[in-house]
Amino acid sequence: MTETVEIPGLKMELDIGVPMSDGTVLATDVYRPVGQEPAPALLLRTPYDKRDVESQAYAHPAWYVAKGFAVVSQDVRGRWLSEGEFEPFANEANDGAETIEWIARQPWCDGSVGMFGFSYPGATQMLAALESQTLKAMVPAMTGSSYCDGWTYRNGVLKLSFILTWVAGLGRDQALRAGDVQAADEFDALLADAPEFHATLPLREAVPAHLLRYVPYLHDWLSHRDYDDYWRAHSPMERYSDISAPALHIAGWYDLFLEPTLDNYAALAAQGRAPQMLLVGPWVHMPWVRQVGEFDFGEAAASTIDELQCRFFERWLRGIENGLDAEPAVRLFVLGSNRWLYSPSWPPPSHETNTFYLHSDGRAASLNGTGQLTRERPQHSRTVDGFPANPHAPVASLGGRGADNPAVAPAGAADQRPEEFRNDVLVFSSEPLHEPLTLAGYPEVCLHVAANVPSADFVVRLVDVSADGRAIGLCDAIERVEVASGAVVELKLRLSPIANCFQVGHRIRLEVTGSDFPTHERNPHCPMEPFDARATDFRVASQFVFHGGEYLSRLSLPILDESIE
């Protein structure tokens, strides 16, 4: 039953039933101005309870109503008060497009409809934009370009902490929806003991079989490690050419969906059908604040997303010439100097590429080792650094782009030294810098590697080391490599993007190791599907990095062209 509440300047109509073409009714709340109708409307479609309206990121709808917008918040199909079955991503394109049409027909709407929201509500925008020509603008924040790589997997490696934490939360909500309090309590117990949950073996049984009825899609995700037709069916990047709405894309350097968000921007900007903007802050997935992990990035890092989003919608829903078109399309927060950089494009223009070569005497393991990064090509003969990769004792994820669960893999800027003291982490550091060095874009690493197991993971991490020794992780990459016995493989890795200023006196550091747990699943190093491996199947691998001689293992940094400012 619809509930209507009116206060000065604001009318709320809660739990409106919006019918879809197949008869499914979606629960919807409308917040709208009083006395100045009709108004442009902003739609948020969420699986996380429409009444919350993603309050961890955005101002309450009352703020937007005061700016002259109507706000519509809807539970997606099969979640909370909406009818139907929830199948992630599968119905969002059609349901979103039909909801947009419904809004545009309402007497309180002037026909102009935009969308906003982050994470899964970002996905509901990208998918609705594939089907709707009525959608006039959107602000998809921290979301995917496909729901395989970049969402569920990274280069074929499961994003373990995120996927299991997300699935357990979805399952708990579905159990409560069904009135199954016992199952909801079991999901809560999994989340409460997150380290045990994420260490479950075999991984395929992390969610007990009797609870899978609430999250049946987990089986499908684990059965489709590669990007195939299962994922293509609901992948925005397969249909970028169908998107015609102007968009403001919002990302964070420490967000787990950083790369796909930037991919969305770059692809839609390149096709040129509608204006695109990009903002990348220093933030984790949530909240968007100046304190990111262990580091305070200063007042400039505080979120002003509501203000920018309002300007964006005023331009594209109301047609107000507010100067937004004349501003640079890309806004990037530069870590280290803690300032905003404005650029015409992503990646921003690079002045040059700085290359640093890996050196050691074969003892680069740990901070106590001899690993170096130098600008000079190595003159020494071939050298090899070896390290063990033990899935029973994996290298711990410290900060970075994990699941934002402090009990499991807290995201953000974090000191890497607790793990750099391990002998299964190779550490290569430059000399202190004599002048600032600002990079912006995608660092690249070329390694020549080998291993004594059929499958091995290589993890690389770029680190900014301050004069006092604090080693802040910036960006990373992981690659699962199939290795023939005795073969040396050239491995080229593109790290996650970053904008960072290495200050005078700081060192550039590269770590190389064999695991990143629990942000990513462990590799059992045996010839079987990792999801089915038990502890008894685990093998300790010996992994090797070659440098010198014919093996020019190296780090390449895109150095910012400062003239763009």
Secondary structure, 3 states (H helix, E strand, C coil): CCEEEEECCEEEEEEEEEECCCCCEEEEEEEEECCCCCEEEEEEEECCCHHHCCCCCCCCHHHHHHCCCEEEEEECCCCCCCCCCCCCCCCHHHHHHHHHHHHHHCCCEEEEEEEEEECHHHHHHHHHHHHCCCEEEEEEECCCCCCCECCCEECCEECHHHHHHHHHHHHHHHHHHCCCHHHHHHHHHHHHCHHHHHCCCCHHHCCCHHHHHHCCHHHHHHHCCCCCHHHHCCCHHHHHHHCCCCEEEEEECCCCCHHHHHHHHHHHHHHCCCCEEEEEECCCCCCCCCEEECEECCHHHCCCHHHHHHHHHHHHHCCCCCCHHHCCCEEEEEECCCEEEEECCCCCCEEEEEEEEEECCCCCECCCCCCEEECCCCCCCCEEEEEEECCCCCCECCCECCCCCCCCCCCEECECHHHHCCCCCEEEECCCCCCCEEEEECCEEEEEEEECCCEEEEEEEEEEECCCCCEEEEEEEEEEEECCCCCCEEEEEECCCEEEEECCCCEEEEEEECCCECCCCCCCCCCCCHHHCCHHHCCCEEEEEEEECCECCEEEEEEECHHHC
